[in-house]
């Protein structure tokens, strides 16, 4: 049996075991549900819509990464497989390890946040592993994320817990350095030779995804907040987003013509950085943080990316570090200064070490089971019905000026 068939069979067996465990839990009364149908729980009703918004954002992250013209379908499938595996594993661990037996909207939101964190992370090494391996990585990441979430929520530094209501550390810093850890384990040097050719059409998808993500970001950072904090969190997040949008534009303009991929990514750094200090500053503080974050992220895309990838020896395929890694560190630093406590920053360092080490180990497993492949290419996995390249092309339609 070929290696691919063996790997797929192993994944199928693992999936059957997982489903069997969950099915057993259902028949032994392992969990219960919180109902929102009677309207008596406004928090559940609010979080229902936010749950769907975060799922929507997860899918938009795929379109944010879809610019490589010969690897558009692969991005979509990798996103779906990563999200599915990590979501299910997270729920299983919460029920059977952490004894979370009441399934409510908060639990479902936490699970999809785990999934979106991994979807962000795969952007570092996207296209450098076989498609079935995204399932393997998703299973492993579910364990890593649960550990990180537990540390952030329960470990006190100098008697103080980390402050991270909007996920600067839990989501963005975790995603960036887990992805880098995996990439270091895989260490595919051919990624440096990928030209990453784009089309106007593919980059238009990136524009659309970026603008919708910007609009929906308050749903993400406010999804687990108590109702009394939602309005504050929403306006502060939007102000941070406006700040990064403006500073990204001004810095990009000063550097010459605007690089659409840099702009559409860096404009989101304000919402990334505001995650930790979300409830520790007001709207004008959020605007200032956004202005700083957008400028820094833009400069990182232009100047840090070449140096950074050369030094670590792997290519950050989607520039995840310049948005999520840098934004995550800024969030941890900002909140530490604002609240006068280093607890969040120390926790960020602990998270950095954990996800780098575990990511690297998982990357080594991926490398050992991957075999040979052509990176960032849809031809290996998908049936295509496009016309052969040797057929004569139709004459282009005349432009309005020529008609």
N, C-alpha and C positions, 0 to 999 in steps of 0.2 A: 504494500500500500504506500502511495506517495506521501511525502511529509505533509503536504497541505491537507490531504484527506485525513491523515492521522490527527492533525491538529484540530480540524473541524469536528471530528468525532469526539475528541477529548473535551472540547468546548460544549458540545451537545450533552455529554454525560454530566458535566458540571452543572449545566443549566437544569437538567432533569433533577439532579440531587437538590439543588436550591429550591426549585418549585415544590418538590416532595416535602421538604422541611416546612415550607410555608403552608402547604396544604394540610399537613399534620397539625400545625398550630391552629388553623382555622377550625378543625374538628375537635380540638381539645380546649376550645374556649380561650385561645392564647391572646386574643385582643378584642377590643370593642371600639365602636365608632362614636364620635361626637356629632350629633345631628344639628343642622342649622335650619331645618324645614319649619320649625315653629316660630322662628324669629326671636327667640329668647336670648340668643347669644350674639350680640353685635360684633364682638371680636372675631368670631368664626365667620360671620357674613362678610366682614371686611377682608379677612385673609383669604377667603375663597377666590375673590377677584384677583388678589395679589399673587396667589398660587398660579393662576392661569397666565398672568403677566410675566412671571419669571420663566415659565415654560416658553412663552413667546420669545422672550429675550434670548433664551438658550438657542433656539432655532436661528435667531438673527445673528448670533455669533458665527454660525456657519457661513452666512452670506457675507459677513465682515471679512472672512478669510478666503473668499471664492475667486480671487482675482487671477490666479494662475490659469491660463486659458485651457491647458490640457489636463487640469486636475480639478475641475469644478465638481463633477459628480463624486469624486473620491472624498472631497471635503464634506459633502453632505452625508455620505454613508458613514464616514469615520465619526462624525458628530453624533449620529443616531446610535451607533453601536456603543460608543463611549458613554453616552448619557444613559442608555438602557441598563448597561451592566452596573455602573456606579450607583444608580438610583435604587435598583433592587437590592444590591449588597448593603447599602446604607440602611434601608428599612429592615432588612434581616438582622443586621447587627444591633440596631436600636431595640428590636423586640427581644431577641434571644440572648444578647449580651448585656445590654443596658436596661433590660426589663421595662421598656417603654410600651406598655400594653394598651394605652388609650390612643387610638389613631385619630388625630385631629388635624386641622388645617396647618397648625404650626409644624407638626411632624412632616407633613407632605412638603411644606415650603423648605424645611431644612434639607430634605432629601433632594429636592430639585436644585437647591443651592450647591449641594455636593456635586451634582451632575454638571452644573454650569461651570463650576470650578475646574473640573476635569476637561471640559470642552475648551476652556481657555488654555489650559496647560498643553493640550495636544498641539496647539498652534506652534509651539517651539519645534517639535519634531515631526510635524505633519508631512505625510508623504514619504517618510523614511522607514516605515514598517509595514508588514502585510496587514491586510484589512482585518483578518480574524484576530490579530494581536491587539486591536483596540478593545476588544472584549476582555482579553486577558489583563490589559492595563486597567480597564474599568473595575474589574473585580479587585485587583490589588489596591487601587486608589481608594476604594470604599473603606478599607481598613485604615489606610494612612489618614484619610480625612477625619474619620471618627476619632482617632487619637489626637489630631490637631485641635479639633473642636472641643474635645474634653479638656485639653491643656489650657486653651484660651478661656474657657468658661469656669475652670475650677482651680487652677494653680495660681496662688498668690505670690507676688514678688514684693518684698518689704511690706507685707500685710495688705496688699492691694491687688485686685484683679485687673486684668487688661481691660481697656476701654476700646471697644471695637463694634459698635452697634450696626455699622453699615458694611463691615467686611473688608476693610483695607488690608488687614493681615490674614484673616481667616480665608478669604476668597482670593484676593489678587496677589498678595505676596506668596501665598501657598501655591497658587497655580503657576506663577512664573518660575519659581525655583524647583518645584517638582518637575515641570517640563524640562528645565535645563538639566536637572539630574538625569532624567531619562535619556535626553539627547547625548549627555556625556557617556552614558553606558553604551548607547548604540554606536556613537562616534562614526557616523557615515561622512567621510570626507567629500564624497561626490556632491553633497548638498551645496558646497561652495561653487560648484560648476553649473548649478541650475540657473538658467537665465531669467526665469520668472516672467516670461513674456505675458503681457496683458492685452485685453481688447477694451475698447470704449464700453462695450456691453458688460463685460465682467466687472470693470471698475464702477460702473453705474450701480450694480448690485451692492458694492461696498458702500457707496454714498447712501443708498437707501437704508441699508442696515445700520450704518452709523447714526443717521438722523433719527431713526426709530428707537435705537438703543438710548440715545440722548434723551428722547422724550419719555421713555418708560423707566428711566433709571430710578426715580423716586419710588416706584413700586417695589424695586429691588431692595433699596436701602431701608425702606420703611415697612417692609413686609412683616417683620417680627416685632415691631415696636408696639407699645400700648397705644390705644386710640388717642389719648391725650397728647402724645408726642408726634403724631403723624403730620399735623400741619406744619409744625416747626421743622421737622425733618424734610418735608417736601420742598418748602421754599428755600431752605439752606442748600439742598442738593441742586435745585435749579440754578441758584445763584452761582454755585461752584461750577456748574456746567457752562453757564454763560461766560464766566471768567476764563475758563480754559478755551472756549470757542474763540473768544476775542484775542487772547494772547497767542494762540496758535496761528491765527490769521496774521497778526502783526509780525511775529517772528518769521513765519514762512515768507511773507512779502519782503522782509528785509534781506532774506537770503536769496532772492530771485523769484522766478516763477514758482507757483505753488505746486508741490508734489501732492497729488490727490490722496495717495495712500498714506503719506505722513500726516496730512491734515485730518483725514477721516479717523485716524487712530488717536492722534495726540489730542484732538478736541474732547475726547472722553476722559482725559486724565484728571480733570477737576472732580467729576463724580467718583472716580476711583480713590483719589486722595482724601475726599471729604468723608469717606466711610467711617474712619475712626473718630474724628472730631465732630461728627454729625450733630450731636446734641450738646457739644461743649462750646460751640460758637453760634453767633447769630447770622442772619443773612449777609451782612456786610463782611463778616469774617469769612463766610463761605465764598463770597466773591473774590476776596483777596487770595484765599487758598487756591481757588480755581485759576486765577491769573498766574500765580507762581507755577502751578502744576502744568498748565498748558505750555508755558514757555520752556520749562525744563524738559518735558517730554519731547517737544519738537526738536530741541537741540540734541537730545539723546538719540533720536532717530537719525539725525543728520551726521553727528560727529562720534557719538559713543558706539553705535552699532558696529561699524567696521573694526574699530579697535577691540571692542569687547569680544566679538566672535573670533577674531584672530587669536586673542590671548587664551580663550578657553578651548579653542580648537574645534568648535562645532558651530553650525549655522543656526541662529534663531530664525526659523523660517518666516514667521509672521511678525517679528519684532515684539514679541510678548513682553520681554524684559523692559523695553522702553516705555510701555504703557502701564502694565500691571505690576511689574517688579519695582520700577522707579516710583510709580504712584503709591504702591503699598508701603514702601519705606517712608515716603513723604507723609502719608497718613499717620504712621506710627510716630514719626518725629514731631509732627504738628501737635498731636494730642498730648504727647509727653510734655511738651513745652507749655501748652495751654493749661493743663490740669496740674502741672508741677510735680509729676511723678514719672519715673522711668520704667514703671511696670510694663506698659505696653511695648516700649522699645525692647526691653529684655525678652519679653515673650516673643516678639518678632524675630529676635536672634535665635531663640530656641526653635521656633517653627522653621526658620531658614535651614538650620542644621538637620532637623528631622526630615524635611521633604527633600533636601539635596541628597542625603544618604539613601533614603528609601527609594527615591527616584532613580538614583544611579544603579542600585541593585536590580530594580525592575528593568532598567535599560539593558543591563547585562543579560538578563533572561531573554529579553526580546531579541537581542543580537544573537544569542546562542540558538534561538529557534526560528530565526527569520529566513535564513538562506539568502540566495542571490535575488536581486530585484532591481528594477529601474525605478528611481524615485520620482514622485510627483507625476504619475502617468496613469490615466484612466483606462488605457487599452488592456491592461492585465485583468481587470476585474469586471468590465462591463461590455455588453453587446452594443455595438454601434451600427447605425444604419445610414451613416452619411455617405454621400456620393464619393466614389473613388477619386483620388487626387488627379489621375491621368485623364479624366473626362474633361472635355472642353467646357469652360465656364461660359455662362450666358453674358451677353454684352451688358455692361452696367447701364442703368437708366440715366437719362440725361438730367442734369441738375436744373433747378428753376432758372438759373442764369443762362443756360445753354438752350433751353426750350424756346 
